[in-house]
Amino acid sequence: MQAMVGWLVARPQNAVLALAATLLLPVLQILSSVVMVLLVLRQGMRVAAIEGLVAGALLALVALIVGASIPEIVVTVLITWLPALLLAAVLRATRSLTLTMQVSVIATALIVTVFHVVVGDPLAYWQTMLTTMAEIAKEMGLHEQADVLVSEQALVAGQMTVLVAFFSWTLYTACFLVGYLLYRQLPAESGGFGRFCDLSFGRVIAVTMALASMLALASSAVWAQNIAILLFAVFWLQGLAIVHWMHAERNMPFFGVVAVYALMPILHVMLVMALAVLGYTDAWFRYRRLRQAR
């Protein structure tokens, strides 16, 4: 692993090649975001941005040769690299993994709020989007999936804002954390900016979630409901951090950590909710501090 990470940051051409190659293959696009995080943390935002521009120009040239859509390449580049670049830049500026994660949650909540202000009626917006998706599915021969989208449209549309925001945040956060893990594999950077197992979103976000929940109950405001659900759901990552902390403190065997990850595809919603409860209550009672005090 160290040899691969060392190769990526050894020369600019290696970085450009890695960024371009991973973005070309749909399955490996997530790795392109990871590489960008590593480059920003190691080389700084300016150098990584230049390498990204060169890789983007290379991809545009390939698209021009094969007749692919250059605007689609540009959109893919922005969606894949920009969030990773910004998160890594915040980490370099704050030198705190916990503070960076807190900023990412606040930014996501603000984006959801702005989305509600701009769209006005998210339910109507998502119903239109789901109708379009159903038509595309029918054209691709996926008639059963299209029928499900049409029949469950009202139910799904009401949850789409939170689902898109939560899964987007989770995906970008996962790429960021893997990139940070690779960065810490470098011999000179083993100290890093904090351990994942010490992650805490803090009481400010926990209080904001509680206030949004009370506002949603009192006013039935859709935007408040979405903010409350989103802020609660992100605490699953703090719950996962506690699992890693228990292993680091030798209170849980490595097999236990592996079991949590192995059960995610099976239990998914139930396990994420359980971890969210663990993480949210930890924000109030600080289990790890209590354990260390004892």
N, C-alpha and C positions, 0 to 999 in steps of 0.2 A: 504493500500500500504506500509506504513512504517513497519507494522508488518511482511509482506512478505520479504521485503528487509532486515530487521533486522535478520530474520531467516536464510537467505542465507549466511550472513557474520558472523553469531554467532559461527559456528563450521566448521572446515575443512570438516567433513563428509557431512555436509549439502551442501557445495559447490560442492563436488565431485558428490554427488547424483544428484544435479540440472544440472550440466554439462552433465553427462552421460544420464540422463533421457530425457532431451530436445533434445539431439543429436540423440537419437534412433528413434524419431518420425519425419518423413519428414516435416510435417506441422510446427513443433515447432523448427526446426533447427535454424531458425533465432533468436529465443529466447536464444539459447545456446551462440550465439555471444554476445548478450546483457548481459548475466550473466557473461561472461568472462571480459567484460569491467568493470562491477561493481566490480568484485573481484580484478582486477588489481588496480583500483582507491582506493579501501578501504585497501587492504592488501599489495600491492606492486607487482612488476613483478615476483620476485623470488618465493614468496609463491603461487601466482596464477598459475605460470608455473608448480610448483610441483603438485598442485591440478589438473591441466589439464593433467599431465602425469599419475597420478593415475586414473583419469576418463578414459583416453585413454586406459590404461591397462585393466581396468574393461570392457570396450567395446570390446577390443580384445578377452578377455576371453569369453564374451557372444557370439561373432562371431565364436569362435572356437567350442563352445558347439553346436550352432545351424547350423554350417556348412556354415556360411557366409564368404564372402571374406575379409580377414584381410587387404590386400592392399587397398581395397576400404574404409575401416574404417579409415585407416591412412590418405588417401587423403582427406576424409571428415573432419577429425579432423583438418588437416592443413588449409584447405580452410575456415573452419568456425571460428577457434579460433585464428590462427596466425595474420591475419589483425587486429582483435579486440584487441589482446594483444599488438601489436605494436602501434596502435593509442592511447590506454590508457597509455602506457608507455611514449609516446611523451608528452601527456597532463600532466602527473605527473612531467616530466622533465622541461617542459616549463612553467607550471602553467598558461597557457593561452589557452583558447578554440579557439580563433581566430587564433593564431599562429599554433596550431595543425591542424586546417582545411586548412590553407595555405600550410603547409607541405604536407598534403594528396593530394592536387591538384597538387603540383609540382612533387610529387612522381608518380602520375598517368600519368602526361604528359611525364615524363622520361621513364616510362614503355612502353608507346605507341611509343616513339622514338626508344627505344631499339628493340621493336617488329618489326618495319619497317627495322631496320638494319639487324636483324637476319633473318627475313623471306625473305626480298628482294622484293618480289612481293606479297603484301597482297591480291590483287585481285585473283590471281591464288590460293593462300592458302585457301581463304574463299570459292572459287568455289568448290575446292576439299572437303572442310568440308561440304558444303551445299549438294553436291552430296551424300556424306555418310549419312547425316541426312535424305535425301529423301529416300534412300534405307531402312534405319531403320524404317521410317514412313510407308513405303509400307509393310514391314514385320509385323508391328503392325496393319495393316488393315486401316491405315489412308491414303487412296489413294488420296483424294482431297487435303490434306495438302502437300502430296508429289508432286503432280502435280504443286501446287503453287510454291513450292521451286524450281522446275526445270524451270518453265516458267519465273519466276522473278529472276532467279539466278544472272544475270549480275547486275541488279539494287540493289539487296539485298547485294551482295558481296562487292560492293563499299562502303556500309555504315556500314558493320559489325564491323570494327575496332573501330569506334567511338561509336557505339551502345553498344558493349560489355564493353568498357572502361567506358562509362558514367553510364550504369546501374549497373556495378559492384561497381563503386565509390559511387553511390547513395545508394545502398543497404548496403554497409559496413558503410557509413556515418550515415545512419538512425539508424542502430544497435548501433553504437557508441554514438549517441546523446541520444537515449533512455536509454542506460546504464548510461550515465552521468546524465540524469534526475533522474534515480533511486538512483544514488549515492548522489545526492543533497537532497533526501528524508530522508537520515540519519540525525538525530538531530545534531550531532557534525560536519557535513559537509555541512551545509546549505549555507555557503559562496561560496563554489565551486571555480572554476577557470574562472569565467566569465559567462555572460548571453548569451543565444542563440540569443536573440533579438538584441544584440550589434554586432553580427557577421559581419565581413567585410573582403573580400578577398584582398582588397587593390589595390593601383594603379599599383604596380609592375606586378601583374598578369594581370590586365587590359591592361597595355602597352604591355606586352608580347603577349596577344591575338591580339592586333592591329597590331603588327609587323608581327606576323605569318600570319595574314590575307593579309597584303600587299605583303609578300613574296609569298603566295599562288597565288595571282592574277598576280604577275610578272613572276613567274616561273612555275605555274601549278603543283608544287610539291605536291604529294598526302600526304606526311607526314605533310607538313605545313598546308594543308587544314584540316587534321584530328586534329592537335593540336589546330588550330584556333576554329574549331567547338566545341571541347571538352572544351576549356577554356571559351568560351562564355556560353556553356550550364550549367557549374557548378555554374554560377552566379544566377541560379534559387533559390539556397539555400539562398543566400543573400537577394533576393527578398522576400522569405518566412520569413526570419528574420525580415525584415521591417514590414511585416504584423503583426508579434507578437509584435514588438516594438510599433506599432500604438495602439494595444490593451493595452499594458502595460502603455502607456501614456494616455489612456482613449480617444483616437481619433477614436477608432473602437470598436464596441460592440463585446462581445464574440461570438455572432451568426455569425459575419462576418468572424472570424477565422475558425469557424466550416464550414461555407459555402465554404471557399477556399479548405479545405480538402475534403469536400463532392463532390465538382465539379471536383477534380483531375481525378477520374476514368472515368468521362464523357468527359471532355474537354482535358485531359491529355496533348497532345503535345501543343495545343494552350495556355493552362494555364501555362505550364512550360516555354514556350517561352516568355509569357508576364512577368512572374516573373523574367526570365533571363534578359530581357530588363530593368526592374526596378532595379535589383541588379547591373547590369553593369553600368548603368547611375549613380547609387548611389556611385559607386567606384570613379567616377569622380567629382560629384557635392556634395556628402555627405549630402543628404537630412536630415538625423537625426541630424547632427551637426547644420545645418542651422535652423532647427525647434527649437532646444534647445537654440540657440543663440537668436532667437526671443522671 
